[in-house]
């Protein structure tokens, strides 16, 4: 479920005119250590000096088997050890370290003092906390496709050039957005924004035609639509909300971006990668 | 004399409250009529009511009787906890400070019992007034949700964000005891509604941020003492251990039990749906099927022994928990009466099994957008497309992390033989990348890219195919997650009730999907969209049938005018 340790979900959602249901609050911001501490019930922040003393103990006595960062080598990953996460002040660790698990190659450490154990626990808990967040991905690393194939698809089967041009609206697009943003906006230009600090042009509005009883037509720019209401701004700039019931009155929406939505069901990952490889060349 | 009268009156009032706050345990297995006494209404998970006072001929007249705004003030609340002062809370995915009501309320003798993370309330079902409010001082934890309370006699049970099971006196809201189920320090928390079976409280567990093992357990209704625990990954030497690459992976393999079980009293089996394996997006680090994660498991509730299992997402790679409600269905197939269980899972698939032995009858794809599987194997399990694992350049996957289905239950209507659900056709792009100095681990990032649409679908359980599909207008581009319009309810009034995107509660025709009635949910103050946020319930009180549901931090009761 959620509250992920080993993934960070990037959301570049911005409010779009047709969107009634932006996924507000669906993912947490990248947690700071304090926030993680509360999730894990840390009542008092550990003393930094204790963490440092624990790090020294760890490096000399444990790192050989459990790895320099405690994420496991021949020995298990200690950031995911219940002896570490369940520990309180070295007591759980201490019980375990008295005997170790000699059958599995884990020797006992019966001479560690209560102070040593407190310090070791404080350090290992920082490793568990660090395991809940991860270094970010380098957006440039996602460009793996073939730009030539992407250009061919852009101008051919994909029919992208029907609406877009590398010398017109796409001039410089490869410099404006990072490749992850570019790929996301290509898949869904109505939902994926420009990334941190990058403003995007408003998406072209959808238009709507409502045929009322007696054949009277109200048409204009779509503001919002649901099963029960449609709101538009007509040619005179007047905002109108019209009630609907099981498709009465008839509502016809024309969305200039519709090809992008249909393409979601069609994309292969290869085509997606090739297109991005091509778009990043439009500096 | 006067004082005596007052005391007598108070005593009489209190005894009425005490008599009210009592659930006859015999009601638990019965169709929910004068009570909604357990999370799913009855044990079957059908979310079906035999009531028909509200029906197709009069549903258009349904009107608001009252509403209740969730009160989360610590002042004036009855308070409990293991710490003197609550830790500042951290809101996780989909969470809102205390108030977002995802819980299915219980209704017993004129009182509704409701919960959210850290909070429980008793509400007078006649007028929506609060009778008591209980506040748990948390020692940290996760706030994604609380799905409701369980009830036995005069006692209530609910879970907390820091992994405790709390029992309250239903009459007064006073705490009887609390018991630790999982350690908050290892990221365990409790969000599932406990289910009472006999004198047992069946308690599930949540939390997978630290790759901890999952289990489900049984506790004594009176004392809270632990009776058994069943781990969702095999213990050392047990069958199924061979589906994990090593002991460490198996013992840290996750598989949380964060939705309420269903139960067949005749077979004496509980049906436990299990969550994703851990580490969550790293299938390469746990090669194998990873039993019994992402599975439907039948346990004996007296012993916690497994009787059968069926895995619906072997070696899950995308956080597709299979924790969706197992729906128990008795019907006839090829002239033979059958005891079946149906499940529409987060990964976008539908399964129909024989619930006596777990043998599969059919499986199918629920939504067109689902693109991670190439088909089904001889056991009916979906086969993963190996090219769709996370890639450096990104793999466009449907469903999104929210799933085609999620925790909000579907409804099954015996009259139509159809399973009704809200299906989301979302997409995510899944990337993998190297992390320097982290042996055996890959970085993973999922990019949310909205999706195609959301629709209500009526699945014929005997074919696995949709009899009709109603696509929600305005759900294009960024469909809500399936639970963001709540769960479903069907009734013998020939109605299916469901939330709809844009902030509506709808009654639809079960045969066609035609919308017969809707209520527009009043706008609330918070940033969370005012869609239905829980699963609607229905019951008779004083000769009138009520429809009760929550949206955001408010509970609404609808009834026909007199």
Interface residues (C-beta under 8 A of the other chain):
Chain A: X1 X2 X3 X4 X5 X6 X7 X8 X9 X10 X11 X12 X13 X16 X18 X19 X20 X21 X22 X23 X24 X25 X26 X27 X28 X31 X35 X36 X37 X38 X39 X40 X41 X42 X43 X67 X68 X69 X71 X72 X73 X76 X77 X79 X80 X82 X85 X86 X87 X88 X128 X131 X132 X134 X135 X136 X137 X138 X141 X142 X143 X144 X145 X180 X183 X184 X187 X188 X190 X191 X192 X224 X225 X226 X227 X228 X229 X244 X245 X246 X251 X255 X261 X264 X265 X267 X269 X272 X273 X276
Chain B: X83 X87 X88 X89 X90 X91 X92 X93 X94 X95 X96 X139 X140 X141 X142 X144 X162 X183 X184 X185 X186 X187 X206 X207 X208 X209 X210 X211 X212 X248 X252 X256 X258 X275 X276 X279 X280 X281 X282 X319 X321 X323 X368 X369 X387 X388 X391 X392 X393 X394 X395 X396 X398 X401 X402 X427 X428 X429 X431 X433 X435 X436 X437 X438 X439 X440 X441 X443 X444 X445 X446 X447 X448 X449 X450 X451 X452 X472 X473 X474 X475 X476 X477 X478 X479 X480 X481 X484 X500 X501 X502 X503 X504 X506 X514 X515 X518 X520 X527 X528 X529 X531
